[in-house]
Amino acid sequence: MNSNDQHELFQQFPQLKEVANQHTVLWENTNWLAKPTTSLFSLQEVEEAQETLLRFSSYLKVTFPELMKSDGLIESSIKSIPAMKQALEEVFGVTIPGQLLVKCDHALPISGSIKARGGVYEVLKHAERLALASGKLKEEDNYAVLATEEWQTFFQQYTIAVGSTGNLGLSIGIMGKKLGFNVVVHMSSDAKEWKKAMLREKGATVIEYQADYSVAVEQGRQEAVQDPMCHFIDDENSKDLFAGYAVAAKRLKDQLEEADIAVDKAHPLFVYLPCGVGGGPGGVAYGLRELFGEHVHIFFAEPVASPCMTIGLMTGLHDAISVEDIGLNNKTEADGLAVGRASKFVGKVMEHYISGCYTVTDQELFTSLSLAMEREGLFLEPSAHAGMFGASRLWQKGQSYLEKHSLVNHMDQATHLVWATGGSMVPSAMRTAYLAKR
């Protein structure tokens, strides 16, 4: 993008200049609709994902003993964090009306991040597709049989590849190797060393790039095309990934009902989702809006150096604009969010679904990381802490949104949900290093 094009964009979208200067902003999506629809995805695909995961529950119980208690269900709890709410208010001088909860995807079984939803699901879906096509498995069979040596040998004929900054690669590497697949993970320069090491320990092949996430994905995609036995899990375009994430919505609805937390006009639900390329938060957002309609308000959170979804939605250019186009360097400690160009597929779906996006600094992430550990004994990796600032950003910078949607008088009855996207698998030495960066 040349300087004239950049100047024109700044003229057309004044808030984009603030984003380019790495100011913390809250962007309100004026294309939000009370009853959104999209032709790019359907609830039927979410229902099919739920059914597939149910068929695999017997296999998952056998191969991951930690899932015995949940009967093969990969799910996390919700938790109230009042001490963290108070800490954020004190340290940052903010107001957070209503209650603050955390959705504990940092503790999800198998791979300890939200990617244990979409990533694990797509691997299972691909395995099922191959197994059914072979004629050796039927949908009505007990899928625990897939844990046998015979099926391990069968899946060893095939390769699964993915481009990742870390957590998606981990989920696919762990699940893929467990089934018997060859797994190749194309890792960007932002990926943490411990994630690469863990993947190699599991038996996956890790290919490293000095470039960013987009290059790793593109290289992985090109190599996979040349191998008919290779399935590429495309984080930028995969509907299977999206469906796996969307399954979380119905489960959250059940959890809120069990906790007697109402979601209606007088009790609005605000959900804050850290966002990289967009698949995870996009799938969750789609499911939640389909279930709760206009009573759920969803904001994506991004680092000031990597606000790819913010600028894609703000300008309507989606993947045709990158953070580098407005002078940002895409360098952040929040490795899972270090993405310069958003998914076109997710951006187009989200145009009428999400309420907006906001940005956070790396320093805020580390301060929040330390506070959560001190006050709640809760450890999340830096990228997951982007969600912690949603309620205060909204109250400070989103008054027009609250007024437009007649929410101001209901904020004391609001529920704010931070979607904790990762953290339980971070090694102790890395945790110590993170805590020292406050």
C-alpha positions, 0 to 999 in steps of 0.5 A, a space after each residue: 500500500 503506497 502513502 497516498 492510499 494510506 492517507 486516503 484510508 486515514 481520511 476516510 476512517 479517522 480512528 484508523 490513524 489512532 490504531 496506526 499510532 498504537 493507541 488503545 481504542 474501542 471500535 464500534 461495529 456500526 454494521 451490527 444487526 440484532 438478527 444477523 444472518 450469513 450465507 457463508 455458514 449454517 447452524 446445521 454445520 454446528 449441529 453436525 460438529 456436535 454429533 461428530 464429537 459425540 461419536 468420538 467420545 468413546 475414543 477420547 475417553 480411551 486415549 485421554 484418561 482425563 476425559 473419563 470424568 466428562 464422559 469424553 467431552 472436551 469442555 471447560 468451566 466458568 468461574 467468577 473472578 471478583 478479586 480480579 475485577 477489584 484489582 483491575 478497577 484499583 490498578 487501572 482506575 476503571 469501573 466494571 459494573 456487573 459481574 466478571 466471569 472467566 471461561 476457562 479454556 486455558 484449562 481445556 483437556 488435551 492441549 490447554 487452549 481454545 484450539 482444543 475445540 476447533 483444532 481437535 475437531 478438524 483432526 477428528 473430522 478428517 480421521 472419520 472421513 478417511 475411516 468411513 471412506 475405507 469401509 472399515 468403520 460405520 457411524 454407528 460403530 464404537 469409535 474406541 476401536 480407532 485406538 487400536 494398532 490397526 487403525 494407527 497403522 491405517 492413519 500413518 499413511 496420511 499427513 496433516 499439515 497446519 500453519 500456526 503461531 503455536 496453540 493451533 499447532 499444539 492441538 493438531 500435533 497432539 491429536 494428530 499424533 495420538 491417532 497415528 497421522 504424520 503431522 507437519 506444523 509450519 511455525 511463524 517466527 512469533 511461535 514460542 520455543 517451548 511450543 515447538 519443543 513440545 510438538 517435537 516431543 510428540 513426534 510432529 515435524 516442525 518447520 520454522 520460518 523467520 517470517 510471520 504467521 501469514 507466510 507460514 500458512 501460505 508455505 504450508 498450504 503450497 506444500 500440502 497441495 503437492 501431496 495427495 495424502 496430506 490434509 492442510 488445516 487452513 486456519 484462514 478459511 476452514 469451516 470445520 475449525 469454525 464449526 468446532 469453535 461454535 459448538 462452545 456456545 450451546 455448552 456455555 448457554 447450559 452452564 449459565 443456566 445451571 449457574 442461574 445467570 440470566 441473559 435477556 434485555 435487563 441482564 445483558 451478556 458481554 463476551 470478550 475474545 482475544 483474536 488472532 486470525 479470527 477462527 476461534 473467536 469467530 466461531 464462538 461469536 457465531 454460536 453465541 449470537 445464534 443462541 442469545 441474539 441481540 442480548 449478547 454483545 461480543 468484542 474481539 481483543 487484539 494487541 496494539 501492534 497486531 489489530 488485523 481484525 479491527 482494521 479489516 472490519 473497520 475498513 471493510 477490506 478484510 484480508 486485503 489490508 494488513 497491519 503493515 499497510 498502516 505502519 505497524 510491525 506485528 510484534 507482540 508478546 501475545 504470540 497467538 495474536 501476532 497475525 498481520 492479516 485477518 481471515 476473509 471468511 471470518 471477517 465477512 461472517 462477523 460483519 453483522 455479528 460482533 459489536 466491535 473490537 478493542 486493542 491492548 498494550 503488551 504491558 497491560 497484558 503482563 500487568 493483568 497476568 500478574 494480578 490474576 495470579 496474585 488475586 485469583 491464583 489464575 495463570 493465563 498466557 499473555 494473549 488470553 489476558 487481552 480479554 480482561 480489558 473488555 469491560 473497562 474499555 467498553 465503559 470508558 470508550 464505548 458509551 455511545 454503543 451502550 446508549 445506542 443499544 439502551 444498555 446504560 441502565 442495565 449495566 449493574 445487572 450485566 455479566 462480563 465473560 472473559 474467554 481465557 484462550 490458553 495457559 495451562 500448558 505453559 512450562 513453569 520457567 516460562 510462567 516465572 519469566 512472564 510474571 517478572 514482566 509486570 
